[in-house]
Amino acid sequence: MVSMSTVLVVEDESAIAELIAINLRHAGFEVTLAENAEQATAAVDAVLPDLVLLDWMLPGQSGVSLARQWRAQSRTRELPIIMLTARADEADKVSGLDAGADDYLTKPFSTQELLARIRAVLRRRMPEALDSAVEISGLRLDPSTRRVTRHGAEVKVGPTEFRLLHFFMTHPERVHSRSQLLDRVWGDHVFIEERTVDVHVKRLREALNPAGCSAMIETVRGAGYRLTELPVAASAT
Protein backbone atom coordinates (compact mmCIF):
# COMPACT_ATOMS: atom_id res chain seq x y z
CA MET A 1 0.00 0.00 0.00
CA VAL A 2 1.09 3.54 -0.70
CA SER A 3 1.69 5.35 2.57
CA MET A 4 -0.35 8.45 3.23
CA SER A 5 -2.31 8.40 -0.02
CA THR A 6 -5.31 10.73 0.23
CA VAL A 7 -8.83 9.36 -0.13
CA LEU A 8 -11.99 11.44 -0.47
CA VAL A 9 -15.00 9.57 0.95
CA VAL A 10 -18.28 10.86 -0.53
CA GLU A 11 -21.04 9.31 1.59
CA ASP A 12 -24.19 10.95 2.97
CA GLU A 13 -24.76 8.42 5.80
CA SER A 14 -22.45 9.77 8.50
CA ALA A 15 -22.17 6.49 10.43
CA ILE A 16 -20.94 4.64 7.32
CA ALA A 17 -18.65 7.53 6.35
CA GLU A 18 -17.05 7.61 9.82
CA LEU A 19 -16.59 3.83 9.89
CA ILE A 20 -14.86 3.90 6.49
CA ALA A 21 -12.72 6.87 7.56
CA ILE A 22 -11.56 5.16 10.77
CA ASN A 23 -10.56 2.00 8.89
CA LEU A 24 -8.76 3.92 6.14
CA ARG A 25 -6.85 6.09 8.62
CA HIS A 26 -5.87 2.97 10.55
CA ALA A 27 -4.50 1.55 7.26
CA GLY A 28 -2.38 4.67 6.75
CA PHE A 29 -4.52 6.80 4.43
CA GLU A 30 -5.34 10.48 4.83
CA VAL A 31 -9.12 10.87 4.63
CA THR A 32 -11.42 13.75 3.70
CA LEU A 33 -15.21 13.41 4.06
CA ALA A 34 -17.97 14.91 1.91
CA GLU A 35 -21.68 14.21 2.32
CA ASN A 36 -22.98 15.46 -1.03
CA ALA A 37 -21.86 16.28 -4.58
CA GLU A 38 -21.40 19.97 -3.80
CA GLN A 39 -18.99 19.27 -0.92
CA ALA A 40 -17.19 16.61 -2.99
CA THR A 41 -16.70 19.01 -5.91
CA ALA A 42 -15.35 21.69 -3.56
CA ALA A 43 -12.94 19.19 -1.96
CA VAL A 44 -11.58 18.00 -5.33
CA ASP A 45 -11.30 21.58 -6.58
CA ALA A 46 -9.21 22.45 -3.52
CA VAL A 47 -6.93 19.40 -3.42
CA LEU A 48 -6.83 16.57 -5.94
CA PRO A 49 -7.07 13.32 -3.91
CA ASP A 50 -5.35 10.07 -4.89
CA LEU A 51 -8.69 8.23 -4.97
CA VAL A 52 -12.42 8.87 -4.43
CA LEU A 53 -14.85 6.46 -2.73
CA LEU A 54 -18.13 7.62 -4.20
CA ASP A 55 -21.59 6.64 -2.95
CA TRP A 56 -24.14 6.15 -5.74
CA MET A 57 -27.13 7.56 -3.83
CA LEU A 58 -26.41 11.12 -2.77
CA PRO A 59 -28.84 13.95 -1.96
CA GLY A 60 -29.25 16.20 -5.02
CA GLN A 61 -26.76 15.14 -7.66
CA SER A 62 -26.08 11.36 -7.81
CA GLY A 63 -22.64 9.79 -7.56
CA VAL A 64 -22.95 8.47 -11.11
CA SER A 65 -23.58 11.95 -12.48
CA LEU A 66 -20.67 13.32 -10.43
CA ALA A 67 -18.37 10.60 -11.81
CA ARG A 68 -19.38 11.55 -15.37
CA GLN A 69 -18.71 15.22 -14.58
CA TRP A 70 -15.18 14.45 -13.31
CA ARG A 71 -14.41 12.23 -16.31
CA ALA A 72 -15.38 15.09 -18.64
CA GLN A 73 -12.84 17.51 -17.15
CA SER A 74 -9.14 17.31 -18.05
CA ARG A 75 -7.91 17.89 -14.47
CA THR A 76 -10.00 15.04 -13.01
CA ARG A 77 -10.16 12.70 -16.01
CA GLU A 78 -7.63 10.28 -14.48
CA LEU A 79 -8.99 10.54 -10.91
CA PRO A 80 -9.38 6.98 -9.55
CA ILE A 81 -13.02 6.38 -8.50
CA ILE A 82 -14.56 3.42 -6.65
CA MET A 83 -18.36 3.44 -6.49
CA LEU A 84 -20.03 2.34 -3.23
CA THR A 85 -23.66 1.34 -3.49
CA ALA A 86 -26.47 -0.79 -2.11
CA ARG A 87 -27.53 -1.53 -5.72
CA ALA A 88 -26.44 -5.09 -6.53
CA ASP A 89 -28.04 -5.54 -9.96
CA GLU A 90 -25.69 -6.16 -12.88
CA ALA A 91 -27.35 -3.34 -14.84
CA ASP A 92 -26.52 -0.90 -12.02
CA LYS A 93 -22.93 -2.12 -11.90
CA VAL A 94 -22.60 -1.60 -15.66
CA SER A 95 -24.07 1.92 -15.30
CA GLY A 96 -21.52 2.79 -12.62
CA LEU A 97 -18.59 1.48 -14.64
CA ASP A 98 -19.89 3.18 -17.80
CA ALA A 99 -19.99 6.47 -15.89
CA GLY A 100 -16.24 6.14 -15.40
CA ALA A 101 -15.83 4.30 -12.09
CA ASP A 102 -12.66 2.19 -11.88
CA ASP A 103 -14.31 -0.31 -9.56
CA TYR A 104 -17.64 -1.01 -7.88
CA LEU A 105 -18.28 -2.24 -4.35
CA THR A 106 -21.70 -3.38 -3.14
CA LYS A 107 -22.83 -2.63 0.44
CA PRO A 108 -22.39 -4.23 2.87
CA PHE A 109 -18.69 -4.89 2.27
CA SER A 110 -15.77 -5.91 4.48
CA THR A 111 -12.98 -3.52 5.38
CA GLN A 112 -10.42 -5.97 3.99
CA GLU A 113 -12.16 -6.11 0.62
CA LEU A 114 -12.42 -2.31 0.50
CA LEU A 115 -8.70 -1.90 1.26
CA ALA A 116 -7.78 -4.55 -1.32
CA ARG A 117 -9.88 -2.79 -4.00
CA ILE A 118 -8.31 0.60 -3.12
CA ARG A 119 -4.79 -0.83 -3.36
CA ALA A 120 -5.59 -2.51 -6.68
CA VAL A 121 -7.02 0.68 -8.22
CA LEU A 122 -4.06 2.77 -6.97
CA ARG A 123 -1.65 0.23 -8.47
CA ARG A 124 -3.44 0.34 -11.83
CA ARG A 125 -3.87 4.09 -12.02
CA MET A 126 -0.73 5.33 -10.25
CA PRO A 127 2.33 3.29 -11.20
CA GLU A 128 4.59 6.09 -9.93
CA ALA A 129 3.29 5.44 -6.42
CA LEU A 130 4.66 1.88 -6.30
CA ASP A 131 7.82 0.97 -4.41
CA SER A 132 9.71 -0.35 -7.44
CA ALA A 133 13.02 1.39 -8.19
CA VAL A 134 13.41 3.29 -11.47
CA GLU A 135 16.65 4.00 -13.36
CA ILE A 136 17.41 6.33 -16.27
CA SER A 137 20.88 7.18 -17.64
CA GLY A 138 22.57 5.68 -14.57
CA LEU A 139 20.40 7.73 -12.19
CA ARG A 140 18.51 5.37 -9.87
CA LEU A 141 15.69 6.28 -7.49
CA ASP A 142 14.42 3.73 -4.97
CA PRO A 143 11.18 4.76 -3.18
CA SER A 144 11.40 1.91 -0.65
CA THR A 145 14.77 3.16 0.73
CA ARG A 146 14.22 6.83 -0.21
CA ARG A 147 17.65 6.88 -1.89
CA VAL A 148 18.86 8.40 -5.13
CA THR A 149 22.15 7.17 -6.60
CA ARG A 150 24.17 7.67 -9.78
CA HIS A 151 26.42 4.76 -10.73
CA GLY A 152 26.31 3.71 -7.06
CA ALA A 153 27.22 7.11 -5.57
CA GLU A 154 24.53 8.69 -3.38
CA VAL A 155 22.80 11.87 -4.57
CA LYS A 156 21.40 14.01 -1.74
CA VAL A 157 17.92 15.41 -2.50
CA GLY A 158 15.29 16.95 -0.22
CA PRO A 159 11.86 15.28 0.31
CA THR A 160 9.98 17.52 -2.16
CA GLU A 161 12.75 17.19 -4.76
CA PHE A 162 12.62 13.42 -4.23
CA ARG A 163 8.88 13.34 -5.04
CA LEU A 164 9.41 15.64 -8.00
CA LEU A 165 12.23 13.47 -9.37
CA HIS A 166 10.15 10.33 -8.79
CA PHE A 167 7.30 11.78 -10.83
CA PHE A 168 9.65 12.88 -13.63
CA MET A 169 11.39 9.49 -13.75
CA THR A 170 8.14 7.54 -13.89
CA HIS A 171 6.87 9.83 -16.68
CA PRO A 172 10.04 10.37 -18.76
CA GLU A 173 10.21 12.32 -22.02
CA ARG A 174 6.80 13.92 -21.41
CA VAL A 175 6.34 17.66 -20.94
CA HIS A 176 4.53 18.56 -17.69
CA SER A 177 3.11 22.03 -17.08
CA ARG A 178 3.62 23.69 -13.70
CA SER A 179 -0.05 23.19 -12.81
CA GLN A 180 0.17 19.46 -13.66
CA LEU A 181 3.25 19.13 -11.46
CA LEU A 182 1.47 20.94 -8.61
CA ASP A 183 -1.45 18.52 -8.86
CA ARG A 184 0.62 15.35 -9.14
CA VAL A 185 3.56 16.14 -6.84
CA TRP A 186 2.05 18.56 -4.30
CA GLY A 187 -1.58 17.46 -4.74
CA ASP A 188 -2.75 21.04 -4.32
CA HIS A 189 -3.12 23.61 -7.08
CA VAL A 190 -4.78 26.33 -5.02
CA PHE A 191 -2.57 27.23 -2.06
CA ILE A 192 0.83 26.87 -3.73
CA GLU A 193 1.97 29.28 -6.41
CA GLU A 194 3.21 27.93 -9.72
CA ARG A 195 6.61 29.60 -9.28
CA THR A 196 7.15 27.24 -6.32
CA VAL A 197 7.64 24.55 -8.97
CA ASP A 198 10.46 26.59 -10.55
CA VAL A 199 12.18 26.89 -7.15
CA HIS A 200 12.09 23.12 -6.55
CA VAL A 201 13.16 22.31 -10.11
CA LYS A 202 16.16 24.62 -9.57
CA ARG A 203 16.97 22.84 -6.27
CA LEU A 204 16.61 19.46 -7.96
CA ARG A 205 19.05 20.47 -10.72
CA GLU A 206 21.50 21.74 -8.08
CA ALA A 207 21.25 18.39 -6.27
CA LEU A 208 21.83 16.45 -9.51
CA ASN A 209 24.71 18.67 -10.65
CA PRO A 210 27.50 16.97 -8.66
CA ALA A 211 26.39 13.65 -10.19
CA GLY A 212 26.64 15.17 -13.67
CA CYS A 213 23.00 14.69 -14.61
CA SER A 214 21.29 18.06 -14.00
CA ALA A 215 20.85 18.34 -17.80
CA MET A 216 18.24 15.54 -17.59
CA ILE A 217 15.71 18.10 -16.33
CA GLU A 218 14.86 20.24 -19.35
CA THR A 219 12.87 23.48 -19.46
CA VAL A 220 10.43 23.55 -22.37
CA ARG A 221 9.74 27.21 -23.05
CA GLY A 222 6.10 28.18 -22.62
CA ALA A 223 5.12 24.62 -21.67
CA GLY A 224 6.87 23.37 -18.54
CA TYR A 225 9.49 20.74 -17.76
CA ARG A 226 10.47 17.25 -18.82
CA LEU A 227 13.00 14.62 -17.82
CA THR A 228 15.01 13.16 -20.69
CA GLU A 229 17.82 10.63 -21.02
CA LEU A 230 21.37 11.92 -21.21
CA PRO A 231 23.32 11.40 -24.45
CA VAL A 232 25.11 8.03 -24.35
CA ALA A 233 28.59 9.55 -23.80
CA ALA A 234 27.36 11.68 -20.88
CA SER A 235 25.40 8.88 -19.25
CA ALA A 236 28.50 6.67 -19.17
CA THR A 237 30.56 9.22 -17.21
C-alpha positions in Angstrom: 0.0 0.0 0.0 1.1 3.5 -0.7 1.7 5.4 2.6 -0.4 8.5 3.2 -2.3 8.4 0.0 -5.3 10.7 0.2 -8.8 9.4 -0.1 -12.0 11.4 -0.5 -15.0 9.6 0.9 -18.3 10.9 -0.5 -21.0 9.3 1.6 -24.2 10.9 3.0 -24.8 8.4 5.8 -22.5 9.8 8.5 -22.2 6.5 10.4 -20.9 4.6 7.3 -18.6 7.5 6.3 -17.0 7.6 9.8 -16.6 3.8 9.9 -14.9 3.9 6.5 -12.7 6.9 7.6 -11.6 5.2 10.8 -10.6 2.0 8.9 -8.8 3.9 6.1 -6.8 6.1 8.6 -5.9 3.0 10.5 -4.5 1.6 7.3 -2.4 4.7 6.7 -4.5 6.8 4.4 -5.3 10.5 4.8 -9.1 10.9 4.6 -11.4 13.8 3.7 -15.2 13.4 4.1 -18.0 14.9 1.9 -21.7 14.2 2.3 -23.0 15.5 -1.0 -21.9 16.3 -4.6 -21.4 20.0 -3.8 -19.0 19.3 -0.9 -17.2 16.6 -3.0 -16.7 19.0 -5.9 -15.3 21.7 -3.6 -12.9 19.2 -2.0 -11.6 18.0 -5.3 -11.3 21.6 -6.6 -9.2 22.5 -3.5 -6.9 19.4 -3.4 -6.8 16.6 -5.9 -7.1 13.3 -3.9 -5.3 10.1 -4.9 -8.7 8.2 -5.0 -12.4 8.9 -4.4 -14.8 6.5 -2.7 -18.1 7.6 -4.2 -21.6 6.6 -2.9 -24.1 6.2 -5.7 -27.1 7.6 -3.8 -26.4 11.1 -2.8 -28.8 14.0 -2.0 -29.2 16.2 -5.0 -26.8 15.1 -7.7 -26.1 11.4 -7.8 -22.6 9.8 -7.6 -23.0 8.5 -11.1 -23.6 11.9 -12.5 -20.7 13.3 -10.4 -18.4 10.6 -11.8 -19.4 11.6 -15.4 -18.7 15.2 -14.6 -15.2 14.5 -13.3 -14.4 12.2 -16.3 -15.4 15.1 -18.6 -12.8 17.5 -17.1 -9.1 17.3 -18.1 -7.9 17.9 -14.5 -10.0 15.0 -13.0 -10.2 12.7 -16.0 -7.6 10.3 -14.5 -9.0 10.5 -10.9 -9.4 7.0 -9.5 -13.0 6.4 -8.5 -14.6 3.4 -6.6 -18.4 3.4 -6.5 -20.0 2.3 -3.2 -23.7 1.3 -3.5 -26.5 -0.8 -2.1 -27.5 -1.5 -5.7 -26.4 -5.1 -6.5 -28.0 -5.5 -10.0 -25.7 -6.2 -12.9 -27.4 -3.3 -14.8 -26.5 -0.9 -12.0 -22.9 -2.1 -11.9 -22.6 -1.6 -15.7 -24.1 1.9 -15.3 -21.5 2.8 -12.6 -18.6 1.5 -14.6 -19.9 3.2 -17.8 -20.0 6.5 -15.9 -16.2 6.1 -15.4 -15.8 4.3 -12.1 -12.7 2.2 -11.9 -14.3 -0.3 -9.6 -17.6 -1.0 -7.9 -18.3 -2.2 -4.3 -21.7 -3.4 -3.1 -22.8 -2.6 0.4 -22.4 -4.2 2.9 -18.7 -4.9 2.3 -15.8 -5.9 4.5 -13.0 -3.5 5.4 -10.4 -6.0 4.0 -12.2 -6.1 0.6 -12.4 -2.3 0.5 -8.7 -1.9 1.3 -7.8 -4.6 -1.3 -9.9 -2.8 -4.0 -8.3 0.6 -3.1 -4.8 -0.8 -3.4 -5.6 -2.5 -6.7 -7.0 0.7 -8.2 -4.1 2.8 -7.0 -1.6 0.2 -8.5 -3.4 0.3 -11.8 -3.9 4.1 -12.0 -0.7 5.3 -10.2 2.3 3.3 -11.2 4.6 6.1 -9.9 3.3 5.4 -6.4 4.7 1.9 -6.3 7.8 1.0 -4.4 9.7 -0.3 -7.4 13.0 1.4 -8.2 13.4 3.3 -11.5 16.6 4.0 -13.4 17.4 6.3 -16.3 20.9 7.2 -17.6 22.6 5.7 -14.6 20.4 7.7 -12.2 18.5 5.4 -9.9 15.7 6.3 -7.5 14.4 3.7 -5.0 11.2 4.8 -3.2 11.4 1.9 -0.7 14.8 3.2 0.7 14.2 6.8 -0.2 17.6 6.9 -1.9 18.9 8.4 -5.1 22.1 7.2 -6.6 24.2 7.7 -9.8 26.4 4.8 -10.7 26.3 3.7 -7.1 27.2 7.1 -5.6 24.5 8.7 -3.4 22.8 11.9 -4.6 21.4 14.0 -1.7 17.9 15.4 -2.5 15.3 17.0 -0.2 11.9 15.3 0.3 10.0 17.5 -2.2 12.7 17.2 -4.8 12.6 13.4 -4.2 8.9 13.3 -5.0 9.4 15.6 -8.0 12.2 13.5 -9.4 10.2 10.3 -8.8 7.3 11.8 -10.8 9.7 12.9 -13.6 11.4 9.5 -13.7 8.1 7.5 -13.9 6.9 9.8 -16.7 10.0 10.4 -18.8 10.2 12.3 -22.0 6.8 13.9 -21.4 6.3 17.7 -20.9 4.5 18.6 -17.7 3.1 22.0 -17.1 3.6 23.7 -13.7 -0.1 23.2 -12.8 0.2 19.5 -13.7 3.2 19.1 -11.5 1.5 20.9 -8.6 -1.4 18.5 -8.9 0.6 15.3 -9.1 3.6 16.1 -6.8 2.1 18.6 -4.3 -1.6 17.5 -4.7 -2.8 21.0 -4.3 -3.1 23.6 -7.1 -4.8 26.3 -5.0 -2.6 27.2 -2.1 0.8 26.9 -3.7 2.0 29.3 -6.4 3.2 27.9 -9.7 6.6 29.6 -9.3 7.1 27.2 -6.3 7.6 24.6 -9.0 10.5 26.6 -10.5 12.2 26.9 -7.1 12.1 23.1 -6.6 13.2 22.3 -10.1 16.2 24.6 -9.6 17.0 22.8 -6.3 16.6 19.5 -8.0 19.0 20.5 -10.7 21.5 21.7 -8.1 21.3 18.4 -6.3 21.8 16.5 -9.5 24.7 18.7 -10.7 27.5 17.0 -8.7 26.4 13.6 -10.2 26.6 15.2 -13.7 23.0 14.7 -14.6 21.3 18.1 -14.0 20.8 18.3 -17.8 18.2 15.5 -17.6 15.7 18.1 -16.3 14.9 20.2 -19.4 12.9 23.5 -19.5 10.4 23.5 -22.4 9.7 27.2 -23.0 6.1 28.2 -22.6 5.1 24.6 -21.7 6.9 23.4 -18.5 9.5 20.7 -17.8 10.5 17.3 -18.8 13.0 14.6 -17.8 15.0 13.2 -20.7 17.8 10.6 -21.0 21.4 11.9 -21.2 23.3 11.4 -24.5 25.1 8.0 -24.3 28.6 9.5 -23.8 27.4 11.7 -20.9 25.4 8.9 -19.2 28.5 6.7 -19.2 30.6 9.2 -17.2 
